[in-house]
Structures are given as structure tokens and as C-alpha cells.
Amino acid sequence: MNNILVRPLITEKMTNISAAQAGKYGFLVSPKANKIEIKKAIEKKFDVHVVEVRTINHPGKIKSQFRKSGRFEGRTARYKKAIITLKEGEKIELFEQV
């Protein structure tokens, strides 16, 4: 359960979604976690009832760089986002401070 939730997703876009639609929050989660595991982890950690979980996989991008010694290629990290919807009237206090 501890490895599923990486960190809360606090971005401008996610803040606008949370403000417009009450009860929606975003988290970065483990790429191997499924919706059921994410739901159980959030319900256990924050003591709330999750109604819906939507996930988004972001593959890492290939980046290249030119230097004196030649061309280097690498990848950015891949990650998975989860946008959860809570039962009406519930909220997570962690996000209220932002």
C-alpha cells in the first residue's frame, strides 16, 4: 500500500479542476498500480470514500543533446496520474492548504 501513492499532484490545471468540480483530486501513483489498488490506498490513508478513479499513463520522452564530445540520448521518467472523485461532501484536508 505504501508504494502505490507517490505524491499528491498540485499543479495549476489540477487546482482548477478541483475548484470547478468539488471532490476531485490528483495523485502521482506507481506505474504498476491498478485502479482498485489506488482506491484502497486512498481510502485507507485519508479515511474517505472514493467513488471513481481515472488513470493516465505518461510515457517518457526521448531527449537528445549535442555537446563537443558528440550526441547524447536519454529518456525522461515515465509516470502515472490518477484523478479520483470522492463521495459528495467529503474532502481531503491536504489539498485545502494550497
C-alpha positions as CSV (number, residue, x, y, z in Angstrom):
1,M,0.0,0.0,0.0
2,N,2.8,2.4,0.8
3,N,4.4,2.2,-2.7
4,I,1.2,2.9,-4.6
5,L,0.8,6.7,-3.8
6,V,3.9,8.6,-4.8
7,R,2.7,12.2,-4.1
8,P,-0.3,14.5,-4.5
9,L,-0.5,16.3,-7.8
10,I,-0.6,20.0,-7.1
11,T,-0.5,21.8,-10.4
12,E,-2.4,24.8,-11.8
13,K,-4.5,22.5,-14.0
14,M,-5.4,20.1,-11.2
15,T,-6.2,23.1,-8.8
16,N,-8.6,24.4,-11.4
17,I,-10.3,21.0,-11.8
18,S,-10.6,20.7,-8.0
19,A,-12.1,24.2,-7.7
20,A,-14.6,23.7,-10.6
21,Q,-15.7,20.2,-9.7
22,A,-15.7,19.6,-5.9
23,G,-14.4,16.3,-4.7
24,K,-11.8,15.7,-7.5
25,Y,-8.1,15.3,-6.6
26,G,-5.0,14.2,-8.4
27,F,-2.1,12.0,-7.3
28,L,1.0,10.6,-8.9
29,V,0.9,6.8,-8.5
30,S,3.1,3.9,-9.2
31,P,3.0,2.9,-12.9
32,K,2.2,-0.7,-11.9
33,A,-0.8,0.2,-9.7
34,N,-4.3,-0.5,-10.9
35,K,-7.5,1.4,-10.1
36,I,-8.6,-1.0,-7.3
37,E,-5.2,-0.7,-5.5
38,I,-5.3,3.1,-5.9
39,K,-8.8,3.3,-4.5
40,K,-7.9,1.1,-1.5
41,A,-4.7,3.1,-0.8
42,I,-6.5,6.5,-0.8
43,E,-9.4,5.2,1.3
44,K,-7.0,3.8,3.9
45,K,-4.6,6.8,4.0
46,F,-7.2,9.6,4.1
47,D,-10.2,7.9,5.6
48,V,-12.6,8.9,2.7
49,H,-14.9,7.1,0.3
50,V,-13.7,7.0,-3.4
51,V,-16.4,6.9,-6.0
52,E,-14.3,6.9,-9.2
53,V,-10.7,6.6,-10.2
54,R,-9.4,7.7,-13.6
55,T,-5.8,6.9,-14.6
56,I,-3.5,8.5,-17.2
57,N,-0.1,6.9,-18.3
58,H,2.6,9.3,-19.5
59,P,5.4,7.5,-21.3
60,G,8.9,9.0,-21.0
61,K,10.1,11.2,-23.9
62,I,13.3,10.7,-25.7
63,K,15.6,13.7,-25.4
64,S,18.8,14.3,-27.3
65,Q,21.6,16.7,-26.5
66,F,24.6,17.9,-28.6
67,R,27.9,18.6,-27.0
68,K,31.6,18.9,-28.0
69,S,32.1,15.2,-27.5
70,G,29.1,14.1,-29.5
71,R,25.4,13.5,-29.3
72,F,23.7,12.1,-26.2
73,E,20.3,10.5,-26.0
74,G,18.3,9.8,-22.9
75,R,14.7,9.5,-21.6
76,T,12.6,11.4,-19.2
77,A,10.9,9.4,-16.5
78,R,7.6,7.8,-17.2
79,Y,4.8,8.2,-14.6
80,K,1.1,7.6,-14.0
81,K,-1.5,10.0,-12.8
82,A,-4.8,9.2,-11.0
83,I,-7.7,11.6,-10.7
84,I,-10.1,10.5,-8.0
85,T,-13.6,11.5,-7.2
86,L,-14.7,11.4,-3.6
87,K,-18.2,10.8,-2.2
88,E,-20.3,14.0,-2.1
89,G,-19.5,16.1,1.0
90,E,-16.1,14.6,1.7
91,K,-12.7,16.3,1.1
92,I,-9.0,15.7,1.7
93,E,-7.5,18.3,4.1
94,L,-4.1,18.0,2.5
95,F,-5.3,19.9,-0.6
96,E,-7.2,22.6,1.3
97,Q,-4.0,24.3,2.4
98,V,-3.0,25.1,-1.2
